[in-house]
Amino acid sequence: MVQTGGSTRAFPDLAPLSTPIVLHVAAYNDKLHTAQRQPASATLEEELARATERFRTSREELEQKIRAEREQVYTQMSPVVEQGALSTAWLLQALSTSHPVTRPTVHRWRYLNLISYEAHDRPEASQVAALLIASGVDPRPRGWLPGEAIDKEEALWWCWRQDGPDAPILPCPVPLPPNLPASALLWTPWPGAAWDMHWVSVGSGAVRWAQTKTVYGKLLWDIPLEDLRKWDPGLFPLSDGVLESAPEVLHSVAQLALIVLCQITLPLCLQKEEVGGSLPSSRREGEAQHSTVGRLFGSRKD
């Protein structure tokens, strides 16, 4: 659940919740389990074992609650975001049944960096989703959000990042750092990430390449063919320079590879018990036998 890099904690699997919100709802959830009466233990070892079990159960239950609320919130918000109807009034209405708040409260949230606005009366969608998820997880009428200001440098939420097939899998903050390598593959279990045109919806999540560029007003993937081939060595046996001379065609190839790669990379990565290692050898061995993109067209590498 927790990934630690120095003093920074990241929760990519609980996106779009920011780290401060996750820690806040986790503290409340832990108190609920601690408050449950336990029979007197015969030994200190037994008491420690029970405490450990309570902690594990608390965190597992919290993750399940967040995932369930995330699915409901995404379903609730999607048509609103797609229609461009997300506003402060909509947020107030969405919270009215569980945690009624007023516009001054929302203004205070802005001061605390719990919510930001992309334009006039247009709150950032994933932050709105995080507020709704938190309200569904924590039933308290007051104190269900952090009461202290969140650092402006704090990530809005975290995704997963891998710079190449053999590179470690690491948490990555959103907004993304500007210096990510073009070969970096990013993914998240938060489907609402695809409300941003830089992400591609892939069922129960979203995926993207790290870099983009605008060509004649069109947003394209900015990934060289040689980097794309690192992920899929059998990617279209064309001469170097052919696709680079046609950026829109290269974008289409990158998009196709992205969608198919996520069918292989994401399930295996999510099954890993420890984050920080490279992909399992079975993935790389399978890639050596079948081109990811080529397989779509029925080609086979013998």
DRENKEBA-889364 format. One record per residue (C-alpha): residue in one letter; x negated, y negated, z negated. Coordinates in steps of 0.25 Angstrom, whole numbers, plus 5000, padded with zeros to 4 digits. Example, Ala and Ser with C-alpha at 12.3 -4.5 7.8 and 13.67 -1.06 7.14 Angstrom:
BEGIN
code=A; px=4951; py=5018; pz=4969
code=S; px=4945; py=5004; pz=4971
This chain:
BEGIN
code=M; px=5000; py=5000; pz=5000
code=V; px=4989; py=4990; pz=4996
code=Q; px=4977; py=4987; pz=5005
code=T; px=4966; py=4980; pz=4998
code=G; px=4955; py=4971; pz=5005
code=G; px=4947; py=4963; pz=4995
code=S; px=4958; py=4956; pz=4986
code=T; px=4968; py=4957; pz=4997
code=R; px=4980; py=4967; pz=4997
code=A; px=4987; py=4970; pz=5009
code=F; px=5000; py=4978; pz=5011
code=P; px=5001; py=4981; pz=5026
code=D; px=5012; py=4992; pz=5024
code=L; px=5021; py=4982; pz=5017
code=A; px=5021; py=4971; pz=5027
code=P; px=5027; py=4961; pz=5029
code=L; px=5025; py=4959; pz=5014
code=S; px=5013; py=4950; pz=5010
code=T; px=5003; py=4955; pz=4999
code=P; px=5009; py=4946; pz=4988
code=I; px=5023; py=4950; pz=4991
code=V; px=5019; py=4965; pz=4990
code=L; px=5011; py=4963; pz=4977
code=H; px=5023; py=4955; pz=4971
code=V; px=5034; py=4966; pz=4974
code=A; px=5024; py=4977; pz=4971
code=A; px=5022; py=4971; pz=4957
code=Y; px=5037; py=4970; pz=4954
code=N; px=5039; py=4984; pz=4959
code=D; px=5028; py=4989; pz=4950
code=K; px=5034; py=4982; pz=4938
code=L; px=5047; py=4990; pz=4941
code=H; px=5040; py=5003; pz=4940
code=T; px=5032; py=4999; pz=4928
code=A; px=5044; py=4995; pz=4921
code=Q; px=5050; py=5009; pz=4923
code=R; px=5049; py=5017; pz=4910
code=Q; px=5040; py=5028; pz=4910
code=P; px=5039; py=5040; pz=4899
code=A; px=5028; py=5039; pz=4890
code=S; px=5015; py=5046; pz=4895
code=A; px=5007; py=5056; pz=4887
code=T; px=4994; py=5051; pz=4892
code=L; px=4988; py=5038; pz=4898
code=E; px=4985; py=5046; pz=4911
code=E; px=5000; py=5050; pz=4913
code=E; px=5003; py=5035; pz=4911
code=L; px=4993; py=5031; pz=4921
code=A; px=4998; py=5041; pz=4931
code=R; px=5013; py=5036; pz=4929
code=A; px=5008; py=5022; pz=4931
code=T; px=5001; py=5026; pz=4944
code=E; px=5013; py=5033; pz=4949
code=R; px=5022; py=5021; pz=4945
code=F; px=5013; py=5012; pz=4953
code=R; px=5013; py=5021; pz=4965
code=T; px=5028; py=5023; pz=4965
code=S; px=5030; py=5008; pz=4964
code=R; px=5022; py=5005; pz=4976
code=E; px=5028; py=5016; pz=4984
code=E; px=5042; py=5011; pz=4981
code=L; px=5038; py=4997; pz=4984
code=E; px=5032; py=5001; pz=4998
code=Q; px=5045; py=5008; pz=5001
code=K; px=5054; py=4996; pz=4997
code=I; px=5046; py=4987; pz=5005
code=R; px=5046; py=4996; pz=5018
code=A; px=5061; py=4997; pz=5016
code=E; px=5063; py=4982; pz=5014
code=R; px=5054; py=4979; pz=5026
code=E; px=5062; py=4988; pz=5035
code=Q; px=5075; py=4981; pz=5031
code=V; px=5070; py=4967; pz=5032
code=Y; px=5064; py=4970; pz=5046
code=T; px=5078; py=4974; pz=5051
code=Q; px=5084; py=4962; pz=5044
code=M; px=5075; py=4952; pz=5049
code=S; px=5072; py=4957; pz=5064
code=P; px=5084; py=4951; pz=5071
code=V; px=5082; py=4938; pz=5063
code=V; px=5068; py=4937; pz=5067
code=E; px=5070; py=4941; pz=5081
code=Q; px=5081; py=4930; pz=5083
code=G; px=5073; py=4920; pz=5077
code=A; px=5083; py=4918; pz=5066
code=L; px=5073; py=4920; pz=5054
code=S; px=5074; py=4907; pz=5045
code=T; px=5074; py=4903; pz=5030
code=A; px=5089; py=4904; pz=5030
code=W; px=5089; py=4918; pz=5035
code=L; px=5079; py=4922; pz=5024
code=L; px=5087; py=4916; pz=5013
code=Q; px=5099; py=4924; pz=5018
code=A; px=5091; py=4937; pz=5019
code=L; px=5087; py=4935; pz=5004
code=S; px=5101; py=4930; pz=4999
code=T; px=5106; py=4944; pz=4995
code=S; px=5094; py=4949; pz=4987
code=H; px=5085; py=4937; pz=4984
code=P; px=5093; py=4923; pz=4986
code=V; px=5083; py=4912; pz=4988
code=T; px=5084; py=4897; pz=4992
code=R; px=5077; py=4889; pz=5003
code=P; px=5068; py=4883; pz=4991
code=T; px=5064; py=4897; pz=4988
code=V; px=5059; py=4899; pz=5002
code=H; px=5052; py=4886; pz=5002
code=R; px=5045; py=4891; pz=4990
code=W; px=5041; py=4904; pz=4997
code=R; px=5035; py=4896; pz=5008
code=Y; px=5026; py=4889; pz=4997
code=L; px=5022; py=4902; pz=4991
code=N; px=5019; py=4907; pz=5005
code=L; px=5029; py=4918; pz=5005
code=I; px=5035; py=4914; pz=5018
code=S; px=5031; py=4905; pz=5029
code=Y; px=5038; py=4899; pz=5041
code=E; px=5034; py=4900; pz=5056
code=A; px=5043; py=4888; pz=5060
code=H; px=5054; py=4880; pz=5054
code=D; px=5063; py=4889; pz=5046
code=R; px=5056; py=4901; pz=5052
code=P; px=5050; py=4910; pz=5041
code=E; px=5039; py=4920; pz=5045
code=A; px=5047; py=4933; pz=5047
code=S; px=5038; py=4943; pz=5040
code=Q; px=5037; py=4934; pz=5028
code=V; px=5052; py=4933; pz=5027
code=A; px=5052; py=4949; pz=5029
code=A; px=5043; py=4950; pz=5017
code=L; px=5052; py=4941; pz=5008
code=L; px=5064; py=4950; pz=5012
code=I; px=5056; py=4963; pz=5009
code=A; px=5051; py=4958; pz=4996
code=S; px=5066; py=4954; pz=4992
code=G; px=5070; py=4968; pz=4995
code=V; px=5059; py=4974; pz=4987
code=D; px=5060; py=4965; pz=4975
code=P; px=5074; py=4963; pz=4969
code=R; px=5071; py=4953; pz=4959
code=P; px=5078; py=4939; pz=4961
code=R; px=5066; py=4932; pz=4957
code=G; px=5051; py=4935; pz=4958
code=W; px=5052; py=4944; pz=4970
code=L; px=5042; py=4936; pz=4978
code=P; px=5028; py=4931; pz=4973
code=G; px=5029; py=4918; pz=4965
code=E; px=5015; py=4913; pz=4969
code=A; px=5011; py=4907; pz=4982
code=I; px=5004; py=4917; pz=4992
code=D; px=4991; py=4913; pz=4997
code=K; px=4993; py=4907; pz=5011
code=E; px=4982; py=4916; pz=5016
code=E; px=4989; py=4929; pz=5012
code=A; px=4994; py=4938; pz=5023
code=L; px=5009; py=4937; pz=5026
code=W; px=5008; py=4953; pz=5027
code=W; px=4998; py=4963; pz=5031
code=C; px=4997; py=4973; pz=5043
code=W; px=4987; py=4984; pz=5047
code=R; px=4975; py=4982; pz=5056
code=Q; px=4966; py=4991; pz=5063
code=D; px=4955; py=4986; pz=5072
code=G; px=4953; py=4999; pz=5080
code=P; px=4956; py=5014; pz=5079
code=D; px=4944; py=5016; pz=5070
code=A; px=4945; py=5004; pz=5062
code=P; px=4951; py=5003; pz=5048
code=I; px=4965; py=5000; pz=5046
code=L; px=4966; py=4987; pz=5037
code=P; px=4977; py=4978; pz=5032
code=C; px=4978; py=4965; pz=5040
code=P; px=4985; py=4952; pz=5036
code=V; px=4996; py=4945; pz=5044
code=P; px=4994; py=4935; pz=5050
code=L; px=4983; py=4942; pz=5056
code=P; px=4968; py=4937; pz=5054
code=P; px=4964; py=4930; pz=5067
code=N; px=4951; py=4938; pz=5069
code=L; px=4957; py=4952; pz=5070
code=P; px=4950; py=4960; pz=5082
code=A; px=4959; py=4962; pz=5094
code=S; px=4958; py=4977; pz=5093
code=A; px=4965; py=4976; pz=5079
code=L; px=4979; py=4984; pz=5078
code=L; px=4988; py=4979; pz=5068
code=W; px=5001; py=4985; pz=5063
code=T; px=5011; py=4984; pz=5052
code=P; px=5024; py=4991; pz=5047
code=W; px=5031; py=4978; pz=5047
code=P; px=5039; py=4978; pz=5059
code=G; px=5043; py=4963; pz=5057
code=A; px=5028; py=4960; pz=5061
code=A; px=5033; py=4961; pz=5076
code=W; px=5042; py=4949; pz=5074
code=D; px=5029; py=4942; pz=5077
code=M; px=5026; py=4944; pz=5092
code=H; px=5011; py=4948; pz=5089
code=W; px=5016; py=4961; pz=5083
code=V; px=5023; py=4973; pz=5090
code=S; px=5034; py=4980; pz=5084
code=V; px=5032; py=4995; pz=5083
code=G; px=5044; py=5001; pz=5076
code=S; px=5042; py=5000; pz=5061
code=G; px=5030; py=4991; pz=5062
code=A; px=5022; py=4982; pz=5071
code=V; px=5008; py=4982; pz=5078
code=R; px=4999; py=4972; pz=5085
code=W; px=4985; py=4970; pz=5090
code=A; px=4977; py=4959; pz=5083
code=Q; px=4975; py=4949; pz=5093
code=T; px=4985; py=4942; pz=5103
code=K; px=4983; py=4931; pz=5114
code=T; px=4992; py=4923; pz=5122
code=V; px=4991; py=4923; pz=5137
code=Y; px=5001; py=4915; pz=5146
code=G; px=5010; py=4913; pz=5134
code=K; px=5011; py=4928; pz=5131
code=L; px=5006; py=4935; pz=5118
code=L; px=4996; py=4946; pz=5122
code=W; px=4987; py=4956; pz=5114
code=D; px=4973; py=4951; pz=5114
code=I; px=4966; py=4964; pz=5113
code=P; px=4955; py=4968; pz=5123
code=L; px=4956; py=4981; pz=5131
code=E; px=4944; py=4987; pz=5124
code=D; px=4950; py=4985; pz=5110
code=L; px=4963; py=4991; pz=5115
code=R; px=4955; py=5003; pz=5120
code=K; px=4949; py=5005; pz=5106
code=W; px=4963; py=5009; pz=5101
code=D; px=4966; py=5017; pz=5114
code=P; px=4954; py=5021; pz=5122
code=G; px=4962; py=5027; pz=5133
code=L; px=4970; py=5014; pz=5135
code=F; px=4972; py=5012; pz=5150
code=P; px=4959; py=5016; pz=5158
code=L; px=4958; py=5003; pz=5165
code=S; px=4945; py=4995; pz=5168
code=D; px=4940; py=4985; pz=5158
code=G; px=4945; py=4971; pz=5161
code=V; px=4958; py=4976; pz=5168
code=L; px=4967; py=4974; pz=5157
code=E; px=4960; py=4962; pz=5151
code=S; px=4963; py=4954; pz=5164
code=A; px=4977; py=4956; pz=5162
code=P; px=4980; py=4952; pz=5147
code=E; px=4995; py=4955; pz=5148
code=V; px=4992; py=4969; pz=5153
code=L; px=4982; py=4971; pz=5142
code=H; px=4993; py=4966; pz=5132
code=S; px=5002; py=4976; pz=5137
code=V; px=4992; py=4987; pz=5135
code=A; px=4989; py=4982; pz=5121
code=Q; px=5003; py=4982; pz=5118
code=L; px=5006; py=4996; pz=5123
code=A; px=4993; py=5001; pz=5115
code=L; px=4998; py=4994; pz=5103
code=I; px=5012; py=5000; pz=5103
code=V; px=5006; py=5014; pz=5105
code=L; px=4995; py=5013; pz=5096
code=C; px=5004; py=5010; pz=5084
code=Q; px=5011; py=5023; pz=5086
code=I; px=4998; py=5030; pz=5083
code=T; px=4990; py=5020; pz=5074
code=L; px=5001; py=5015; pz=5065
code=P; px=5006; py=5029; pz=5060
code=L; px=4992; py=5034; pz=5058
code=C; px=4988; py=5022; pz=5050
code=L; px=5000; py=5022; pz=5041
code=Q; px=4997; py=5036; pz=5038
code=K; px=4983; py=5033; pz=5033
code=E; px=4981; py=5035; pz=5018
code=E; px=4970; py=5025; pz=5017
code=V; px=4969; py=5012; pz=5025
code=G; px=4956; py=5008; pz=5030
code=G; px=4952; py=5020; pz=5038
code=S; px=4953; py=5022; pz=5053
code=L; px=4964; py=5029; pz=5060
code=P; px=4964; py=5044; pz=5059
code=S; px=4956; py=5052; pz=5068
code=S; px=4969; py=5059; pz=5074
code=R; px=4973; py=5045; pz=5080
code=R; px=4959; py=5043; pz=5086
code=E; px=4958; py=5057; pz=5092
code=G; px=4972; py=5056; pz=5097
code=E; px=4968; py=5043; pz=5104
code=A; px=4956; py=5050; pz=5111
code=Q; px=4966; py=5060; pz=5117
code=H; px=4977; py=5050; pz=5121
code=S; px=4977; py=5036; pz=5125
code=T; px=4987; py=5028; pz=5117
code=V; px=4992; py=5020; pz=5129
code=G; px=4989; py=5031; pz=5139
code=R; px=4998; py=5041; pz=5132
code=L; px=5010; py=5032; pz=5134
code=F; px=5008; py=5034; pz=5149
code=G; px=5006; py=5049; pz=5147
code=S; px=4991; py=5049; pz=5150
code=R; px=4982; py=5058; pz=5142
code=K; px=4967; py=5058; pz=5139
code=D; px=4961; py=5072; pz=5140
